[in-house]
Amino acid sequence: MLARLMVVTAVTLAVSCGNDDPGPTIAVGAGDSMESNLLAQIYAGALARTGARTSVAADLGRREDYLAALDAGTVTVVGEHSGELLTFLNAGAQARKPEVTTDVADTSTAARLSVTEELNRSLPQGLAVSDPADGTDMRSRVLLTEAAAIRDNVRSVGALAPRCDAIEAGVAPVPDVLSAPGPVRIAGCDFAGTRPYPDAAALRKALLDGEIQAGILTGPSALVPGATDGLTILTDADYAVRAENVLAVYRTGLLDDRQIKKLNYVAGELTTDELAQMIRKVRDGANAAEVARAWLDTHAL
């Protein structure tokens, strides 16, 4: 009898172990930017902690390339910015704010819909998005010299808007982040002209030298330390520049509830400063997977 029980127990254990299959590998896609690869490493690492097998498909190209891979099922998840993805999918989208406004007097689409809501309406069939990372703000920054901000009493983009048609602005890219699908759009602010500059340092010099009267950085200033010294970064509480929060885009039906919750947990912890710090570490030679793993450990994800 004891021998028979031992055989039954052994068979049961074997079946249990055999059923502990993590399933097919979840491929997380990344474009050419450092941020895209880092987000892929974070998502892949987080999903692996649910027991799934994961891999990172890196260097997939530009936004249209990695989204095509997602649409084709080559990858299951990619990292994105909410506003830029909305612009890419729906050029006529009007929503700007991350949350729906409570101003009942404003009945415009921009007021009634959040960026996430309009993005969900614009997604191709078979795709969905995680919660946006509210702690991330990847929007472009509008700059003035400190002297001009004080002289004209301008501290916000809204206060600058009535002056835009008499101002020439410079635009400089912030390196290593997901690229915008087109020129920076600032609601209510149409500059008299714009000039491209190769980097943030050149933009800063042009502002301080008086070549231009305003500047636009296409991402967080934390990624270009020192480039805003002597300058004022205008606030934008009204989202004249459309909200840009990090989120995950994934194919529906391929992730279970635990895995989707894990992506949402990541969104709940990620901040602009932490993401910028991680990108700077990778820029300085750190391994992206190790940087992602350390961040996941720190946040118990």
N, C-alpha and C positions, 0 to 999 in steps of 0.2 A: 504493500500500500504506500509506504514512504517513497519507494523508488518511483511509483507511478506519479505521485504528487510532485516529485522533483522534476520529472519529465514535463508535466503539464506547466509548471512554473517556468521552466526554461523556455518552452515554446511561447508562452505568454510574453516573456521579456523580449524575446527575439522579435515578435510581432510589434511590440511597443516601440522598440528601437527602429524597426523598419519603417514605422509610420511617422517618425520624427524627421521627415524629409522637408528641407527648407523650400522645396519647389524650384521652379525655373529661376535663373539668374535675372535680377533686376538691373538692367543697364541704365546708368544715369549719364546723360549726355552733357557735353561741355563745348562751348564755342572756343574761339581763339583767345579771348581775353583772360587775364589772370583771375578776375572776379568770377567769371563763368566756371573756370576749372575749380576754384576754391569752393564755390557753392555746390558743385557736383560732388566734391570730396566730402563736404558736410552732409549732404543728403544721403550719399552712399553709406557713409559711416553710421548715420542715424538709423537707416533702414536695416543695416546689418545687425544692429543691436535688437531688432525684433526677431532675429533668427533667420533672416533671409540671406540668400547668397546675392552679393552685389558686385558690380564692376563699374568702372568709369570709362566711358568712350570719349576721349579727349580730342581736341583740335578738329571739331566738326565744321569749323568755318564760321560764317556770319550768322546773324539771326535767322535768315531765311533757310540756311542750310541745316541748322540743328532743329529748327521747327519742322522742316521736311522729314528729318530722320525720326522725329517724334510722331509725325502723322503717318509715316510708313511703318511704324512699329519697330524700327531698328533700336530705338531707346524708349524707355518707359517714363522717365522723369527728366526735366531740365529746369535750371534756375532762370528766373526772369525778373524784370522790373514791371510793376503793374501798369504804369502810364505808358511806357514805351511799347509794351506789348499791345495795349489797347490802340495806340496810334498806328502800329504796324497792321493790325487786323481791321481797324475801322478808322480810316482817315477823317471821317466826318463826326467822330464821337465828340460829345460836348462835356461830359462829366470831367470835373477837375479835382474835386475833394475826395479824400479817403473815406469820409463818412457822409451820410445824407444830411443836408441842412435841415434845421428846424424852422427856418424863416418861411412862414406860410405865405408871405407876400410875394415871394419869388417863386414863380411857377415854371421857370425855365427847366429844360432837361438837365442843364449843368447843376441846377440846385436840387432837382428831385432825385437824381441818380448819383451814387458814389462811383468812383472809378472801378471798384471791384464788381459792382452790379452790372455796369455797362460792359465790362470785360467779359463777365460770364455770359452775357447776351451775344457777345461777338465771337466767342470761341467756336471753332469748327466742331461738328458732332464727334463725340468720342474723346474729347479732351475736357479736363477740369483743372481747377487751380486750388491750391491750399489756401489757408488763411494768409493774408498779407502780414509781413513782419512790421507791425506798427512802429517799432523802435528804429526802423531804418528810414532814412530820408535821402534818397539818391538823386534828388532834383538838382537842376542847374542852380547856381548861385549868381545873383546880380550884385555887382560891386560898384562902389563909388570911392573916391578918395575921402579920407576922414575930413579934410578941409571942406570939400564940396558938400558932404552930408551935413556938417554943422552949419555952413553958410546958408544952405537952402532948406535946412530943417527937414531933411528927407532921411527917414530911417527904415522905410518899408517900400516894397515894390508898388503898392497901391498909391503911396504918396509921390512916387516917381512918375507914375503913368501919365498925368497931365502934361509932363515935360518931355515925354519920349520923342515926340515928333520934331523936337529941336535939338536932339542929342544924337551924336554918333557913338556907337558902341563897338567894342572889340569882343571877339569870341575866341576862347582858347580851350582845347580839349584837356580833360583830366585823364591821365593814362591809366590803363589796366582795368577799366570798368566796362560793363556792357555798353555797346554803342547805341546812341539814339538813332531812330529811323529817319530823322530829317532835321531841319533847322529847329532851334529852340523856339517854342511858342510861348509868348507871354501875353495873356489875355489883357486887353485894354492898353497895351504898350507896343506901338509900332515906331521903332527908332527911325530917325532920318536916314540912317545908313549903318551898315555893319562892316567890320574889317576882321578877317581871320588872322590869328596869331598862332605861332607854332606851339607855344607852351604857356603855362601860367606865369612863368618868370617874365617872358616877353610882354604878356598882357599887363602885368603889374607895372613894368617900366613905362609902357605906353600911357597908362593912366596917370602915373606920377609925373611924367613929362608933359602931360596935357595934350597928347596926340588925339586922345579920345576922351569922352566925358563919362562913360560908363563901361563896365566890363561884364562879361558873362563867362563863368566857368561851367563846363558841362558835367559837373559832378561835385561831390563833397570836397570842401577845401582841406579837410583832414588828410586827403591823399596827396596834397602838394604843400607840405609844411613850409612856412615862411613866405609863400607866394601871395598872401593877403596882408602882410605886414604893412602898416600905414594905410590900409584900406578898410572900408566899412562893408560888411556883408549885410545886405538889406533883408529884413524879415519878410515873410510871405505867408502870413496866417490865413489869407483869403485864397491861397492857391492860384494866383495868377499863372504860376508855372504848375502844370498838372502834377498830382501826387505820383511819386515814384517809390513804391515799397517793394522790397524783395519778396518774391513768392515762388513756389514750385508749381510747374505745369506738368500734369501727368495724364497718361492714358487711362480712361475709365475701365473698370472691370479687371484690372491687373494687379491692383493693390488691395489688400484687405483692410478692415477697419483699424486694426492696430497700426498698420503702416501709414495710413492717412493721418491718424492721430499723431504719430511720431513726426511727420512733416509739419503739422500744426504746432507741436511742442517746440520745434526748431524756430518757427515763426514767432512764437511767444517770447523767445530769449534773445534773438539776434538784434543787435543795435548798430547804428551807423559807425560809432567809434570803434566797436569791436571788429566789425568787418573791415574798416580802414586799417586798423592795426594788423589784422591778419594778412591783408593784401601787402602791406609794407614789409612784413616778415618774409613773405614769399618773394617779393621783389628783391629783397636783400640776400636771397639764396636758400631760404628754408624750404623744406619739402612740404608741398601743399597738403598731402594726406596726413602728415604728422601734425601740422598746424591745425587742421580740422579736427583730428582726434583729440588734441589737447583742449580745444574749445568745447567739444562734446563732453569730455571728462569734467571740465570746470563747471558745466551746467547740468551735470548728472543726466545727460541725455543718452 
